[in-house]
Amino acid sequence: MIKITTIIESNERFASQQHEGLVCVFIGATSGIGMGTLRKMATMLYSSTFYVLGRSESRFQKELDQLRERSPSCNFIFIETQVSLISGIDAACDKITSAEQKVDYLCMSPGGMPFQGAVYTNEGLELCFAVSYYSRLRLVSNLLPLLRQSPHSRVLSILNGTKEKRINEEDIGLWQHWGITAVVNHTTMFTSLAFHLLATNDTQKQITFIHATPGFVNTGTPRTTYPSKKDGILWWAFLSTMQVVSGWIIRYFGMALNESGERHAFHLTSDTFIPGSWGTSRFNDIVSDNSTLKEYKDRGWAETIWDYTLQIWDKALTTSSTS
């Protein structure tokens, strides 16, 4: 465990170096953990550009005003887009790539537990799978050319790193066997394998890919999804109880949002993380691959998952264009 005092000292040291001219892209920063990270990073950079992807600029306007007040030398640009759609990610990336020559930091944290059950986007993708993996990796893929133009770029996905478990190898897209546990396990394994493949293919060894687990964080974000009764009253009652219990645990035992922001800013800026692919704990420790992740890497599943991801992106865009 890296102590929070060590984290703060590192972040203050980085800020004192007055880094300028950096380009940061945030998705999932309109609330929660991503917002906490954005707030902290905005105080650590000077004359830099922050892109924030989200659905509504007007809803985020108060936060934008506060960011600009606290960091007047930086430029904050909100890109309105539907982050659950591959076409929405593509549209946002077009705006970034047309305006920038590089991207230094990419921080991704959209999503949440799908207590409401399986909900599908207009592109035919299950919502939790889309925002936790497909949209995030599409953003990474689209911005790779700009990430390669930065001497030391960082890609951070705040999801469930180090918690990899076995997946359903006969239904990797969960078209027939969707469930809350299953989608968590699949998006976790998919992310770790995709980052491993991208880092392996990074011939210049200049991009750092970090799959972080945040643990319980008291974000203060109100509950917006509720269990569905379509799978039976007993399952609804169980999920409702779990949602209340987990909310109570987070409220009283979760990490403070400010500390979470400090820790993820550390992920993005600390020299601890050299180019490559890393899984980290909620306290910023680099954790060695568990036996399950090692097995999937050894069996060539990184390539299998990436090929499948490319197919899903194509399918989603085809569905979007015909709907």
Rosetta blueprint (number, residue, H / E / L):
1 M L
2 I L
3 K L
4 I H
5 T H
6 T H
7 I H
8 I H
9 E H
10 S H
11 N H
12 E H
13 R H
14 F H
15 A H
16 S H
17 Q L
18 Q L
19 H L
20 E E
21 G L
22 L L
23 V E
24 C E
25 V E
26 F E
27 I E
28 G L
29 A L
30 T L
31 S L
32 G H
33 I H
34 G H
35 M H
36 G H
37 T H
38 L H
39 R H
40 K H
41 M H
42 A H
43 T L
44 M L
45 L L
46 Y E
47 S L
48 S L
49 T E
50 F E
51 Y E
52 V E
53 L E
54 G E
55 R L
56 S L
57 E H
58 S H
59 R H
60 F H
61 Q H
62 K H
63 E H
64 L H
65 D H
66 Q H
67 L H
68 R H
69 E H
70 R H
71 S L
72 P L
73 S L
74 C L
75 N E
76 F E
77 I E
78 F E
79 I E
80 E E
81 T L
82 Q L
83 V L
84 S L
85 L L
86 I H
87 S H
88 G H
89 I H
90 D H
91 A H
92 A H
93 C H
94 D H
95 K H
96 I H
97 T H
98 S H
99 A H
100 E L
101 Q L
102 K L
103 V L
104 D L
105 Y E
106 L E
107 C E
108 M E
109 S L
110 P L
111 G L
112 G L
113 M L
114 P L
115 F L
116 Q L
117 G L
118 A L
119 V L
120 Y E
121 T L
122 N L
123 E L
124 G L
125 L L
126 E E
127 L H
128 C H
129 F H
130 A H
131 V H
132 S H
133 Y H
134 Y H
135 S H
136 R H
137 L H
138 R H
139 L H
140 V H
141 S H
142 N H
143 L H
144 L H
145 P H
146 L H
147 L H
148 R L
149 Q L
150 S L
151 P L
152 H L
153 S E
154 R E
155 V E
156 L E
157 S E
158 I E
159 L L
160 N L
161 G L
162 T L
163 K L
164 E L
165 K L
166 R L
167 I L
168 N L
169 E L
170 E L
171 D L
172 I L
173 G L
174 L L
175 W L
176 Q L
177 H L
178 W L
179 G L
180 I H
181 T H
182 A H
183 V H
184 V H
185 N H
186 H H
187 T H
188 T H
189 M H
190 F H
191 T H
192 S H
193 L H
194 A H
195 F H
196 H H
197 L H
198 L H
199 A H
200 T H
201 N L
202 D L
203 T L
204 Q L
205 K L
206 Q L
207 I E
208 T E
209 F E
210 I E
211 H E
212 A E
213 T L
214 P L
215 G L
216 F L
217 V E
218 N E
219 T L
220 G L
221 T L
222 P L
223 R L
224 T L
225 T L
226 Y L
227 P L
228 S L
229 K L
230 K L
231 D L
232 G L
233 I H
234 L H
235 W H
236 W H
237 A H
238 F H
239 L H
240 S H
241 T H
242 M H
243 Q H
244 V H
245 V H
246 S H
247 G H
248 W H
249 I H
250 I H
251 R H
252 Y H
253 F H
254 G L
255 M E
256 A E
257 L H
258 N H
259 E H
260 S H
261 G H
262 E H
263 R H
264 H H
265 A H
266 F H
267 H H
268 L H
269 T H
270 S L
271 D L
272 T L
273 F L
274 I L
275 P L
276 G E
277 S E
278 W E
279 G E
280 T E
281 S L
282 R L
283 F L
284 N L
285 D L
286 I E
287 V E
288 S L
289 D L
290 N L
291 S H
292 T H
293 L H
294 K H
295 E H
296 Y H
297 K H
298 D H
299 R L
300 G L
301 W H
302 A H
303 E H
304 T H
305 I H
306 W H
307 D H
308 Y H
309 T H
310 L H
311 Q H
312 I H
313 W H
314 D H
315 K H
316 A H
317 L H
318 T H
319 T H
320 S H
321 S H
322 T H
323 S L
